[in-house]
Amino acid sequence: MAKKNVIETKTFVEGEKIYSHNELSDFIYLIESGEVKILSKNGLELGLLGEGEIFGEVGHIIKSPRTVSAIATKKSLIKIIHERVLVQKMNNADPLLCAIIRGLSLRIGDANELAEKYWIERNIYKSIKE
């Protein structure tokens, strides 16, 4: 993807990977149409997002690689927004709002990790009972 474009629109087909866990967080995404599944690093489905929803912002805000993977579950038209747009908006925002956004992003990451931990433990216990 050309870095010169700050915002680009791209079509993803069903099953196409948008990004994977641990990749760089250079872009955030806005769904214009379609549907995107968010998966933990071990494959737990954490959410199903639709039109008007944004994703991919957490890694950038907390300055870490991607914490999840994103996959189109049907043909999807998605705006790809370069991190420079987010940086510009955050720099112009009230510092209190930036702190709230950062706090919420950290909580999302923690909640995803906790959900995955319980999911793995449940599957282990389930396999022992069988």
Summary of the structure (lengths in Angstrom):
residues: 130
radius of gyration: 16.0
end to end distance: 47.6
largest distance: 56.0
contacts: 364
relative contact order: 0.22
helix: 38%
strand: 29%
